[in-house]
Amino acid sequence: MPAVTPDLSSQPESGAPLTRRSSWAEAAAAADAAKPASQVPAPTRAPASAQQSAARTITIVPGAAAAEAPPTPSAAPTETPAFRRARPTVADNIAESPMPDFISSPGSFVKEQKPRPVGGIRGALYNMTGGAWNLGPGQKQRQEEELGRRISRQLHGSYNTAVLSLKGGIGKTSTTVGVGLTLAEYRGDAPCAIDANPDSGDLVERALGEGIYQQSSPRTISDLLEKVESIDSLTSLSRYMHHAGRLHLIAGEQDPEVSDSLTAEEYLRIRKLISAYYSVALTDCGTGVTHNAMSGILQSTDNLVIAAGYAVSGAKRARSTLQWLASHGYEDLARNAIVVITDKDEVSSRVDKDAIEEHLAGICRELIAVPHDRGVADGDLVTLDVLKPETRRAYKQIAAAIVDGYR
């Protein structure tokens, strides 16, 4: 087929663009016109893409190249036309839009809601308006919630706190039970309390009630020692324990001929077993710091609670305990001790409570006062439900201070 040269003679004056079909399309049309009518194939409907390619028009500016090479149908255009580039697509907008950080700020699309106030004027207003007026919790509620967060802090490992005193009857065992029940209420893992009192301790009776304890199998720390080597699971260990809610307890020996025989080595065997299953343990040490098991207790404890009273003798004994510890190689324990003053006997107004607190506060890490409460002073069952709010708050402060000391 002879070559066909595009006719540009009808080109307008210089500078005016000319719109016409491409040269390769005219050449094909001329060749078909030269054939007899019988040889010209009947027109067929081409695909939409082919029709668009064949009918494509171009703008020729005078002085530019005279011909355009036929495009390859499968080849993609190398450049987007200017009028399309000027209007960004939805995909472009999404790509350029900054993506929110759903990991560090998952609530990007949700308004933060104030915590619900409990009690007081704020709580009453919230209840009356069905939550429409939410002023958020007051200072007291925020402090209570902060104590709960400190108590429930996740721990890695097992820790032990010893509760001791040089004088009996000043709230040592009631403090162990009250703090143990508080730990059980706020922590996700159950705590354990061990009665290591050599004088027939009553830790379990104070936590369960004497009647319930006598009706249960009264297994003691001595029974546990006999089988300690064969216990390899929490299930087998629980047969030698008692339960006050989520507080697990090991009862002290009640036989006077046996109770004073617990040695430091035997206590350490018990402590090693407990550490495999409990992250927090409390040990009720009994009165004094020189009985047989005491050296084992002090070796394995992480912090101390020193029980004291508002009587002058109780304050002096608390100070003497801290001095004895510091002079016998336990200076860190003495410095980081928590002194708990329990107003068990409701002392008279002649006693200067502030002077006693000031005297003891300077020689320990923290001093916490437990107010007079018949639920503690009667020497019977200790349950959180019957305690005054101030007493419960004091036990929460002690529990939080204990967990703060676990490092």
C-alpha positions in Angstrom: 0.0 0.0 0.0 1.5 3.4 -1.0 2.5 5.7 1.7 0.1 8.5 2.4 1.3 11.9 3.4 -1.0 13.9 5.5 -2.4 17.0 3.8 -1.6 20.1 5.7 -2.5 22.6 3.0 -5.7 23.4 4.7 -3.8 24.4 7.9 -5.0 27.7 9.3 -2.9 30.7 9.8 0.2 30.4 12.0 -0.6 30.3 15.7 -4.1 28.8 15.3 -4.4 25.2 16.5 -5.8 22.7 14.1 -8.0 19.8 15.3 -8.1 16.7 13.0 -7.8 13.0 13.0 -4.4 11.5 13.3 -2.4 10.7 10.1 -2.4 6.9 10.6 -6.2 6.8 10.7 -6.4 8.9 7.3 -3.9 6.6 5.7 -6.0 3.5 6.5 -9.1 5.2 5.2 -7.5 6.1 1.9 -6.3 2.6 1.4 -9.8 1.2 1.9 -11.2 3.8 -0.6 -8.8 2.6 -3.3 -10.1 -1.0 -3.1 -13.1 -2.3 -5.0 -16.3 -2.2 -2.9 -16.4 -6.0 -2.7 -13.0 -6.1 -1.0 -13.9 -3.5 1.7 -14.8 -5.4 4.8 -18.2 -4.6 6.4 -17.9 -2.3 9.3 -17.9 -4.1 12.7 -18.6 -2.6 16.1 -15.2 -2.3 17.8 -14.8 -2.4 21.6 -15.4 0.8 23.3 -11.7 1.2 24.1 -10.8 0.6 20.4 -13.4 3.1 19.2 -12.0 5.7 21.6 -8.5 5.1 20.3 -9.5 5.2 16.6 -11.5 8.4 17.0 -9.0 10.0 19.3 -8.4 13.6 18.3 -5.2 15.5 18.8 -4.4 19.2 18.8 -1.7 20.1 16.3 0.1 23.4 16.8 1.8 24.7 13.6 5.5 24.2 13.6 5.3 21.0 15.7 6.1 17.5 14.4 4.1 16.6 11.4 3.1 13.0 12.3 2.3 11.0 15.4 3.3 7.3 15.7 0.3 5.0 16.2 -0.1 4.2 19.9 0.2 0.7 21.1 -3.2 -0.4 22.4 -1.8 -2.0 25.6 0.5 0.8 26.5 -0.6 3.0 29.4 -0.3 6.8 29.0 2.9 8.1 30.4 1.4 11.3 31.8 -2.0 12.3 33.2 -3.6 15.2 31.3 -3.4 18.5 33.0 -7.1 18.9 33.5 -7.3 15.6 35.4 -4.2 16.5 37.6 -6.0 19.7 38.6 -8.8 17.8 40.4 -7.5 15.4 43.1 -9.4 12.1 43.4 -11.0 10.7 46.5 -8.1 8.2 46.7 -5.6 11.1 46.6 -7.4 12.8 49.5 -7.4 9.6 51.6 -3.7 9.0 50.8 -2.7 12.6 51.8 -5.0 12.7 54.9 -3.0 12.0 58.1 -3.8 8.7 59.7 -4.7 8.9 63.4 -2.6 6.9 65.8 -5.1 4.3 67.1 -2.5 2.6 69.3 -1.4 5.6 71.5 -4.8 7.4 71.3 -7.5 4.8 70.8 -10.2 7.2 71.9 -9.6 9.7 69.1 -13.2 9.5 67.9 -14.8 9.2 71.4 -15.2 12.0 73.8 -13.7 11.2 77.2 -16.3 10.7 79.8 -15.9 11.8 83.4 -15.9 9.1 86.0 -19.1 8.7 87.9 -19.2 10.4 91.3 -20.1 8.3 94.3 -21.6 9.8 97.4 -21.8 13.4 98.6 -23.4 16.2 96.7 -21.8 15.3 93.4 -23.2 11.7 93.6 -26.7 12.9 94.6 -26.8 15.4 91.7 -25.7 12.7 89.3 -28.4 10.4 90.5 -31.2 13.1 90.5 -30.4 14.1 86.9 -29.9 10.6 85.6 -26.3 11.3 84.8 -27.0 14.5 82.8 -25.1 16.6 85.4 -21.8 14.9 86.0 -19.3 17.0 88.0 -16.9 14.1 88.3 -15.6 12.6 91.5 -14.6 14.8 94.4 -11.2 14.9 96.0 -11.9 12.2 98.6 -13.1 9.8 95.9 -10.1 10.5 93.8 -7.8 9.8 96.8 -9.6 6.5 97.5 -9.3 5.4 93.8 -5.6 6.3 93.9 -5.1 4.0 97.0 -6.9 1.2 95.1 -4.5 1.6 92.2 -1.5 1.5 94.4 -2.7 -1.7 96.1 -3.6 -3.4 92.9 -0.2 -2.7 91.2 1.1 -5.7 89.3 4.0 -7.4 90.9 6.7 -9.6 89.4 7.9 -12.2 91.9 6.8 -13.0 95.5 7.1 -10.6 98.4 6.7 -11.0 102.2 5.8 -8.5 104.9 6.3 -9.2 108.6 4.0 -7.7 111.2 5.6 -7.6 114.6 5.7 -5.8 118.0 7.4 -6.0 121.4 4.1 -5.8 123.3 1.0 -7.9 122.9 -2.5 -6.6 122.7 -1.8 -3.5 120.6 -3.4 -4.5 117.3 -0.8 -6.7 115.6 -3.0 -9.6 114.6 -6.0 -7.3 113.8 -3.8 -5.3 111.6 -2.6 -8.5 109.8 -6.2 -9.6 109.2 -7.5 -6.1 108.2 -4.7 -5.5 105.8 -4.9 -9.0 104.4 -8.6 -8.7 103.7 -8.0 -5.3 102.1 -5.3 -6.8 99.8 -7.6 -9.6 98.9 -10.3 -7.0 98.0 -8.2 -4.9 95.6 -5.6 -7.3 94.2 -6.2 -9.6 91.3 -4.1 -12.3 92.9 -5.1 -13.8 96.3 -2.7 -12.9 99.2 -1.6 -15.4 101.9 -1.3 -14.8 105.7 1.0 -17.0 107.8 0.6 -17.3 111.6 4.1 -17.7 112.9 3.2 -16.6 116.4 4.9 -19.0 118.9 2.3 -18.3 121.6 -0.7 -20.1 120.1 -1.6 -17.3 117.7 -5.2 -16.7 116.8 -4.8 -15.2 113.3 -7.3 -17.7 111.7 -9.9 -17.2 114.5 -9.8 -13.4 114.0 -10.3 -13.9 110.2 -12.9 -16.6 110.2 -14.5 -16.5 113.7 -13.7 -19.1 116.4 -16.8 -21.1 115.8 -16.2 -21.6 112.0 -12.5 -22.4 112.7 -13.3 -25.1 115.2 -15.9 -26.7 112.8 -13.3 -26.8 109.9 -10.3 -29.2 109.8 -8.0 -27.3 112.1 -4.8 -28.0 110.2 -1.9 -25.9 111.3 1.6 -24.9 110.2 2.9 -28.0 111.9 0.8 -30.3 109.7 2.0 -28.4 106.6 5.7 -28.9 107.7 5.2 -32.7 107.8 4.1 -32.8 104.1 6.0 -29.8 102.7 8.2 -31.9 100.5 5.3 -33.7 98.9 3.3 -30.6 98.0 3.7 -29.8 94.3 0.6 -27.8 93.4 -1.7 -25.1 94.8 -4.5 -27.7 95.0 -2.4 -29.9 97.4 -1.3 -26.8 99.4 -4.9 -25.6 99.8 -5.7 -28.7 101.9 -3.6 -27.2 104.7 -5.0 -23.7 104.4 -8.1 -21.8 105.5 -10.0 -19.2 103.5 -11.6 -15.9 104.6 -13.0 -14.9 101.2 -10.0 -14.4 98.9 -7.5 -14.3 101.8 -5.7 -17.6 102.3 -4.4 -18.4 105.8 -2.0 -20.8 107.4 -3.0 -21.4 111.0 -0.5 -21.3 113.9 0.1 -24.2 116.1 -2.3 -24.3 119.1 -0.5 -26.9 121.2 1.6 -25.0 123.7 4.2 -27.8 123.8 4.7 -27.5 120.0 3.9 -23.9 119.2 7.3 -22.6 120.3 9.3 -25.2 118.4 9.1 -23.5 114.9 12.7 -22.9 113.9 14.1 -20.4 111.4 14.9 -23.2 109.0 11.4 -24.6 109.1 9.9 -21.1 108.5 12.1 -20.7 105.5 10.9 -23.9 104.1 7.3 -22.7 104.5 8.2 -19.3 102.9 9.8 -21.0 99.9 6.7 -23.1 99.3 4.4 -20.1 99.6 6.5 -18.0 97.2 5.8 -20.4 94.4 2.1 -19.7 94.5 1.5 -16.3 96.0 2.9 -12.9 95.1 2.0 -11.2 98.4 2.4 -12.8 101.9 1.9 -11.4 105.4 3.5 -13.0 108.4 2.1 -12.5 111.9 5.3 -12.8 113.9 3.9 -12.8 117.4 5.4 -10.8 120.3 9.2 -10.1 120.4 12.0 -10.3 117.9 14.2 -13.0 119.5 12.1 -16.2 119.3 13.3 -19.2 117.3 11.7 -18.4 113.9 12.4 -14.7 114.0 15.8 -14.8 112.3 14.3 -16.8 109.4 11.4 -14.3 109.1 13.7 -11.3 109.0 16.0 -12.9 106.4 13.1 -13.4 104.0 10.9 -10.3 104.6 10.8 -7.4 102.2 9.4 -4.8 104.6 8.0 -4.6 108.1 4.9 -3.3 109.9 5.6 -2.4 113.5 2.4 -2.4 115.6 2.2 0.3 118.3 -0.3 1.9 120.6 -1.0 5.4 121.9 0.1 4.4 125.4 3.5 5.7 126.3 4.8 2.2 126.8 3.6 1.1 123.3 5.3 4.1 121.7 8.5 3.3 123.5 8.4 -0.4 122.5 8.0 0.6 118.9 11.0 2.8 119.0 13.0 0.1 120.8 12.0 -2.4 118.1 13.4 -0.1 115.4 16.6 0.5 117.3 17.1 -3.2 117.8 16.7 -3.9 114.1 19.1 -1.2 113.1 21.8 -2.4 115.5 21.4 -6.1 114.5 22.0 -5.8 110.7 18.5 -4.9 109.6 19.0 -1.1 109.2 17.2 -1.1 105.8 14.2 -2.8 107.2 14.1 -0.4 110.1 14.4 2.7 107.9 11.7 1.5 105.5 9.3 0.2 108.2 5.7 1.2 108.5 4.6 2.0 112.0 0.9 1.5 112.7 -0.6 3.0 115.8 -3.9 1.5 116.7 -6.2 3.3 119.2 -7.4 0.1 120.6 -8.2 1.1 124.1 -9.4 4.6 123.3 -6.9 6.3 125.5 -7.8 9.3 127.6 -7.4 12.9 126.5 -4.4 13.3 128.7 -2.3 11.3 126.2 -0.8 13.6 123.6 -1.4 11.6 120.4 0.2 14.2 118.2 3.4 14.1 120.2 3.6 10.3 120.0 3.0 10.4 116.2 5.6 13.1 115.8 8.1 11.1 117.9 7.7 7.9 115.8 7.3 9.5 112.4 10.9 10.6 112.2 12.4 7.1 112.5 10.3 5.2 109.9 9.2 5.4 106.3 5.5 6.0 107.1 3.3 6.3 110.1 -0.4 5.4 109.9 -3.0 5.7 112.7 -5.9 3.4 113.0 -8.8 5.0 114.9 -10.7 3.4 117.7 -13.2 0.8 116.4 -15.1 -1.8 118.3 -14.8 -4.1 115.3 -11.1 -4.2 116.1 -11.0 -3.6 119.9 -13.2 -6.5 120.9 -10.6 -9.0 119.9 -13.1 -11.1 118.0 -13.9 -11.6 114.3 -12.5 -8.8 112.0 -14.6 -8.2 108.9 -14.4 -5.1 106.7 -18.1 -4.7 106.5 -18.6 -3.8 110.1 -15.6 -1.4 110.4 -15.9 2.3 110.3 -15.0 4.1 107.0 -12.0 5.7 108.8 -10.7 2.3 109.9 -11.1 0.8 106.4 -9.3 3.8 104.9 -6.4 3.3 107.4 -6.1 -0.4 106.4 -6.1 0.7 102.7 -3.3 3.2 103.5 -1.3 0.4 105.2 -1.9 -2.0 102.2 -0.8 0.7 99.7 2.3 1.5 101.7 3.2 -2.2 101.9 2.9 -2.7 98.1 4.8 0.6 97.5 7.7 -1.0 99.3 7.9 -4.0 97.0 10.6 -3.1 94.5 
